[in-house]
Every structure is written in structure tokens, then in C-alpha cells.
């Protein structure tokens, strides 16, 4: 029975976590990086592929900006990434789904300053009685070969390893934890008491959509998310500029030290786990945490070759809504949408997708303790 339960939990964890690290193939990281190979400067492909951002000059028709939101003017910009490596330790070739850089236009919109917080999500739940997917017991229809007693509500939780491990098998540091959900981020014994301003986590795509509908908002498209994160700047590596640590200071909650070892995070950025929102300087549009802390859902289906299809036209794509269907050849059975921004678990040793043009992906009915969202609103 124990082995069957473990197998079931492993399957669920894998369905969650093919996700934000954006693997192409398991052997893509077979050469374990050494600390001496790491750098603070990302390797890019030759000359810049970015053309200047052209912001719209229009302003919103009213001065009544929705509470907790900022105005994003929209405009024309170069979207994507020309970074060649997945990490600053030269893990090769995994960011190809973020290329080529291509030209996009988006209309103006409002965007939440921060990720949706625990207190905001709690207000939604109290008003509607909503129950998240992580709180619901999986059904026999979803998992017909799993014994009923093993169908337990829960979600994926980062579980550090006791010692260094090869980084080619992410299941080593993730566990499916029964009772883990937005109220109990690390399992039934944990709580969000005193963490009202922390981003809500363990949110599946449909949970994020339900909140957005209730709030009179929606999830951003991937293009809207990146335009906002760039803050009107052109082709910069991060939401805060081209330097990982301006004046020697981290600008986002990411992972420093030996990943994914227990107590391996040095906390040089001020945090060794998830952080409250708005702990670092906002970008030029007044948005906080557009890199690190928690991954954020967008509304777009994930397709590995979507950027290639857009770039073929050689035209500016206006208000792209993403591909018509999901497409991940390395994991074809999992229905995925795009994540953006990276999380507190992103590290120079393994995953540097806090770089503003890079992408993540997630199975739509799965969640984890490093996954949240923020919303946008039309004029």
C-alpha cells in the first residue's frame, strides 16, 4: 500500500513539475554544473535582437485607477529572449522556447501591483465559498487505476534534499503532500496566520481564473505580462535592468547557495523561502516581484514553437492571445499554460527564469507552493 501511495503521489508531482523549469529532455542537464562554471553575466546569442520599445501615448480615460493596480500604457516591443543557457552555470539549450525575439503590440491595461495575496484570496473564498483544486479529493475518473484510499487532496511542496544531488531529476526535491493547499502551504500542520501579505500559492489555473472573474479582472496574456515586466525598457535581462545585483544587492527573492540542499539557501537576498510581496524596488511601471518569489499564471496555452510561428510572418503581432492549442512534444499528455517570472526556488545553478523574456509552463489542474498569479483589467 505504501508503495502504491508513493507511486500515485509521484505521478501527481511529476504532472505538476514538468512545469516551471521548462525541461526539454531529462538529459538536458546531465552534466552537473560546478560552482566554478557560474557567472553573473548571462550568455546571449550574438548581436542584440531587440528593437526599441515604443510606448503608447494614451492615458486611461479616468483618473480612478482600480485599487492596488497600476496603468500599463501598452505599445510595441521586442518579446522573447536571446539568452542561450538555462542557468548562469552554463546548462545548455533549454530556453529555446523563448526564441526567436519577435515584435509584438499590446493595448493599454491595468495590472495588479503585486501577486494576489493570501488576504485577497481569503476575501474571495469568504464571499463565494470557493474551494481550490488542491483542496478537492482526486476522483477515480481522473485516476482509474489508483485505489480509492490513495486519492488524497493535496499539492506539490518543495522538499529539500539531505545532500547534494545531480540536477537532472527534479522529483528528488518535490513531494506530493496530502493536506497542502493555499491555507496550508507546506502541509496540514502549516498555516498562513501572520502571512496575509504573502502571495497566495497552490493555485491551479482554474482557481486563478475564478478569482479574476470574481474581482472583475482577468489573467494577463503572456505578451501583456512581458510588456509590463519590461517596464518600457528594451531587451534588458531582468525587470530591474541588466545586472543581477545592482550595487551588490539582490532585487528579487531567488535562491542563493547549494540547490536543492536542506539549509542550502544562504538567504543573501533577505529571504530563505517565500517572501511577503513588495519587498524589493518596483520596476518602472510600479510593479513588484516581476522576477522571483512565485511563478505567475498567464492565460496563454503553452506551445514550444509558438514564437517561431509568430516570427515567420515578419510582421508586428497585435494583442496576441497565445496559440490555439497546447504543444509540448516532450510531455504531450499534459495540458499546459504559460507561467512567467520564476520563483524563490530559481537559482543560478539550475533555473534562471527570473530573466524577463524567459518562460515557464504548468499543467492546468496542478499547483505547488511556488505558484501564484496576478491579474489585469481592461480600461
C-alpha positions, 0 to 999 in steps of 0.5 A: 500500500505504501508503495502504491501511495508513493507511486500515485503521489509521484505521478501527481508531482511529476504532472505538476513539475514538468512545469516551471523549469521548462525541461526539454529532455531529462538529459538536458542537464546531465552534466552537473554544473560546478560552482566554478562554471557560474557567472553573473553575466548571462550568455546571449546569442550574438548581436542584440535582437531587440528593437526599441520599445515604443510606448503608447501615448494614451492615458486611461480615460479616468483618473480612478485607477482600480485599487492596488493596480497600476496603468500599463500604457501598452505599445510595441516591443521586442518579446522573447529572449536571446539568452542561450543557457538555462542557468548562469552555470552554463546548462545548455539549450533549454530556453529555446522556447523563448526564441526567436525575439519577435515584435509584438503590440499590446493595448493599454491595461491595468495590472495588479501591483503585486501577486494576489495575496493570501488576504485577497484570496481569503476575501474571495473564498469568504464571499463565494465559498470557493474551494481550490483544486488542491483542496478537492479529493482526486476522483477515480475518473481522473485516476482509474487505476489508483485505489480509492484510499490513495486519492488524497487532496493535496499539492506539490511542496518543495522538499529539500534534499539531505545532500547534494544531488545531480540536477537532472531529476527534479522529483528528488526535491518535490513531494506530493503532500496530502493536506497542502493547499493555499491555507496550508502551504507546506502541509496540514500542520502549516498555516498562513496566520501572520502571512496575509501579505504573502502571495497566495500559492497552490493555485491551479489555473482554474482557481486563478481564473475564478478569482479574476472573474470574481474581482472583475479582472482577468489573467494577463496574456503572456505578451501583456505580462512581458510588456509590463515586466519590461517596464518600457525598457528594451531587451534588458535581462531582468525587470530591474535592468541588466545586472543581477545585483545592482550595487551588490544587492539582490532585487528579487527573492531567488535562491542563493547557495547549494540547490536543492540542499536542506539549509542550502539557501544562504538567504543573501537576498533577505529571504530563505523561502517565500517572501511577503510581496513588495519587498524589493524596488518596483520596476518602472511601471510600479510593479513588484516581484516581476522576477522571483518569489512565485511563478505567475499564471498567464492565460496563454496555452503553452506551445514550444514553437509558438514564437517561431510561428509568430516570427515567420510572418515578419510582421508586428503581432497585435494583442496576441492571445497565445496559440490555439492549442497546447504543444509540448512534444516532450510531455504531450499528455499534459495540458499546459499554460504559460507561467512567467517570472520564476520563483524563490526556488530559481537559482543560478545553478539550475533555473534562471527564469527570473530573466524577463523574456524567459518562460515557464509552463504548468499543467492546468489542474496542478499547483505547488507552493511556488505558484501564484498569479496576478491579474489585469483589467481592461480600461 
